[in-house]
């Protein structure tokens, strides 16, 4: 699996949906639409978080195993969801951000191992 390529496809789909939902008739209107801008920012932040975790912390997060079990689309949707705090953890600057993300991944995407 080429994660970056697959993420780009998912992002394009999310952006297309946002563009269709937006009532902006021009770029000037779009810039003024704070809700749309916030959604777009969250889409790209989600992509950045997942790429960073995959590139730098794949072993710690077991992201590949989670994607294989639940699908990249499902993982993306959960990280993107406003009710979850993955992006906020990542952007917090706190030393424990990775611990919080791992805890959230374990809760949202549990991996079962033989005991």
C-alpha positions in Angstrom: 0.0 0.0 0.0 1.2 3.5 -0.9 -0.1 5.4 2.1 0.5 8.9 0.7 -1.2 8.1 -2.6 -4.2 6.5 -0.8 -4.4 9.5 1.6 -4.3 11.9 -1.3 -7.3 10.1 -2.9 -9.3 10.2 0.4 -8.4 13.9 0.9 -9.6 14.7 -2.7 -12.9 13.0 -2.0 -13.4 14.9 1.3 -12.5 18.2 -0.4 -15.0 17.5 -3.2 -17.7 16.9 -0.7 -16.9 20.2 1.2 -16.8 22.1 -2.1 -20.3 20.8 -3.0 -21.7 21.6 0.4 -20.2 25.1 0.4 -22.5 27.9 -0.6 -19.6 30.1 -1.7 -20.0 31.4 -5.2 -16.5 32.7 -5.5 -13.1 32.3 -3.9 -13.7 35.6 -2.0 -16.9 34.0 -0.6 -15.0 30.9 0.3 -12.4 32.8 2.2 -15.1 34.3 4.3 -16.8 31.0 5.0 -15.1 30.1 8.3 -16.9 26.8 8.7 -15.7 25.6 5.3 -12.2 26.8 6.0 -12.2 24.9 9.3 -13.3 21.7 7.7 -10.7 22.0 5.0 -8.0 22.7 7.6 -9.1 19.6 9.5 -9.0 17.4 6.4 -5.4 18.5 5.7 -4.4 18.3 9.4 -5.8 14.7 9.4 -3.7 13.8 6.4 -0.6 15.4 8.0 -1.1 13.5 11.3 -1.5 10.2 9.6 1.5 10.7 7.3 3.6 11.8 10.3 2.6 8.8 12.4 3.2 6.4 9.6 6.6 7.9 8.7 8.0 8.5 12.2 6.1 6.4 14.7 4.6 3.4 12.7 6.2 0.9 15.1 4.9 2.7 18.2 1.4 3.2 16.8 1.1 0.0 14.8 -0.7 2.1 12.2 -0.2 -0.3 9.4 -1.8 -3.1 11.3 -4.8 -0.9 12.2 -5.2 0.2 8.6 -5.1 -3.4 7.4 -7.7 -4.4 9.9 -10.0 -1.3 9.7 -9.1 0.3 6.3 -7.4 3.6 5.7 -10.7 5.3 5.0 -12.1 4.3 8.4 -9.0 5.4 10.2 -9.0 8.7 8.4 -12.7 9.3 9.2 -12.2 8.7 12.9 -9.1 10.9 13.1 -10.9 13.6 11.1 -14.1 13.4 13.3 -14.6 16.6 15.4 -15.6 14.5 18.4 -12.1 13.0 18.5 -8.9 14.8 19.6 -6.2 13.3 17.5 -5.4 16.5 15.7 -5.5 18.5 18.9 -3.1 16.0 20.6 -0.8 16.3 17.7 -0.8 20.1 17.6 -0.7 20.5 21.4 3.1 20.7 21.7 2.8 18.5 24.9 5.5 15.9 25.4 2.7 13.2 25.9 1.0 13.8 22.6 2.1 10.4 21.2 0.9 8.6 24.4 -2.5 10.2 24.0 -2.8 9.3 20.3 -1.8 5.7 21.1 -4.4 5.5 23.8 -7.0 6.9 21.4 -5.9 4.5 18.6 -6.1 1.5 21.1 -9.6 2.6 22.1 -10.9 3.3 18.6 -9.0 0.6 16.7 -8.1 -2.2 19.0 -5.7 -4.9 17.8 -6.2 -8.4 19.3 -3.2 -10.5 19.9 -3.0 -14.1 21.0 -2.1 -14.5 24.6 
